[in-house]
């Protein structure tokens, strides 16, 4: 039968041995029905020569001693000890599991001490995972800040603000998609985000930079702000699409890596292409919208220049009026004096 397991190691009388099987064994009955030999043409089952039951690992069971240091730097006498390992199930949080396990032990500490039993936490992978995740998040925030500071001298603080806002939107959307596909947040997942951070900002930077460039062109003086944004985004669309898809395709071969390394690297080919696709969507939809809200656009046209010229001429005319009024008053007064003198002579 294809389901019949095969023994890799021959048995020896009176010895504890370990043997492997090629197919899964689900319960004790499967082990009882395991064929281990053949005698005179008849199969010999494991239940014929042994009793199978659930128990501890006999081959690794041995008395172990522990000698640890007290708080006052003195060593206690060596005593017997056992090592217990608490592992998390798939899809659970290692940090929370470790904290809850330690809390349960602390609750039972008094009763354990009364029975002469102490405990020491020798390894806490939840704490290590928490430190690693916090460190990656810290570096993630530093990277976002550096990107914003680099863009300010080249594009301006408003354009830099748009790109900075786009980055958390991309990461949040990618995390939501990862959650919907039953992925967990771990060091490899965050490393994938850190790896893609330098790539996901490219699309938003390209769109914002082209909008910034079009706003300062003379040809754009007669266009509305919304038209400039649409044309600037549409102008770089094909090239940006091809560049982003090319980078996404470079990550896909990593998904075909097998074995333990393939499981270790699995979040990278899954999350990086998704983050790049989301960055393209954010660059085309939200970046122009944010540019419309934050970037200032001062429209200069021929009509406004003509109005400024007219305003200047009006101001000059108004400034000349008092002088003209003074001259006319002088002329009127001089004329009145002349007419008065003529009347006196006639008299």
Rosetta blueprint (number, residue, H / E / L):
1 X L
2 X L
3 X L
4 X L
5 X L
6 X L
7 X L
8 X L
9 X L
10 X L
11 X L
12 X L
13 X L
14 X L
15 X L
16 X L
17 X L
18 X L
19 X L
20 X L
21 X L
22 X L
23 X L
24 X L
25 X L
26 X L
27 X L
28 X H
29 X H
30 X H
31 X H
32 X H
33 X L
34 X L
35 X E
36 X E
37 X E
38 X E
39 X E
40 X L
41 X L
42 X E
43 X E
44 X E
45 X E
46 X H
47 X H
48 X H
49 X H
50 X L
51 X L
52 X L
53 X L
54 X L
55 X L
56 X L
57 X L
58 X L
59 X L
60 X L
61 X L
62 X L
63 X L
64 X E
65 X E
66 X E
67 X L
68 X L
69 X E
70 X L
71 X L
72 X L
73 X L
74 X L
75 X E
76 X L
77 X L
78 X L
79 X E
80 X E
81 X E
82 X L
83 X L
84 X L
85 X L
86 X L
87 X L
88 X L
89 X L
90 X L
91 X L
92 X L
93 X L
94 X H
95 X H
96 X H
97 X H
98 X H
99 X H
100 X H
101 X H
102 X H
103 X H
104 X H
105 X H
106 X H
107 X H
108 X L
109 X H
110 X H
111 X H
112 X H
113 X H
114 X H
115 X L
116 X L
117 X L
118 X L
119 X L
120 X L
121 X L
122 X L
123 X L
124 X L
125 X H
126 X H
127 X H
128 X H
129 X H
130 X H
131 X H
132 X H
133 X H
134 X H
135 X H
136 X H
137 X H
138 X H
139 X H
140 X H
141 X H
142 X H
143 X H
144 X H
145 X H
146 X H
147 X H
148 X H
149 X H
150 X H
151 X H
152 X H
153 X H
154 X H
155 X H
156 X L
157 X H
158 X H
159 X H
160 X H
161 X H
162 X H
163 X H
164 X H
165 X H
166 X H
167 X H
168 X H
169 X H
170 X H
171 X H
172 X H
173 X H
174 X H
175 X H
176 X H
177 X H
178 X H
179 X H
180 X H
181 X L
182 X L
183 X L
184 X L
185 X L
186 X L
187 X H
188 X H
189 X H
190 X H
191 X H
192 X H
193 X H
194 X H
195 X H
196 X H
197 X H
198 X H
199 X H
200 X H
201 X H
202 X H
203 X H
204 X H
205 X H
206 X H
207 X H
208 X H
209 X H
210 X H
211 X H
212 X H
213 X H
214 X H
215 X H
216 X L
217 X L
218 X H
219 X H
220 X H
221 X H
222 X H
223 X L
224 X L
225 X H
226 X H
227 X H
228 X H
229 X H
230 X H
231 X H
232 X H
233 X H
234 X H
235 X H
236 X L
237 X H
238 X H
239 X H
240 X H
241 X H
242 X H
243 X H
244 X H
245 X H
246 X H
247 X H
248 X H
249 X H
250 X H
251 X H
252 X H
253 X H
254 X H
255 X H
256 X H
257 X L
258 X L
259 X H
260 X H
261 X H
262 X H
263 X H
264 X H
265 X H
266 X H
267 X H
268 X H
269 X H
270 X H
271 X H
272 X H
273 X H
274 X H
275 X H
276 X H
277 X H
278 X H
279 X H
280 X H
281 X H
282 X H
283 X H
284 X H
285 X H
286 X H
287 X H
288 X H
289 X H
290 X H
291 X H
292 X H
293 X H
294 X H
295 X L
296 X L
297 X L
298 X L
299 X L
300 X L
301 X L
302 X H
303 X H
304 X H
305 X H
306 X H
307 X H
308 X H
309 X H
310 X H
311 X H
312 X H
313 X H
314 X H
315 X H
316 X H
317 X H
318 X H
319 X H
320 X H
321 X H
322 X H
323 X H
324 X H
325 X H
326 X H
327 X H
328 X H
329 X H
330 X H
331 X H
332 X H
333 X H
334 X H
335 X H
336 X H
337 X H
338 X H
339 X H
340 X H
341 X H
342 X H
343 X H
344 X H
345 X H
346 X H
347 X L
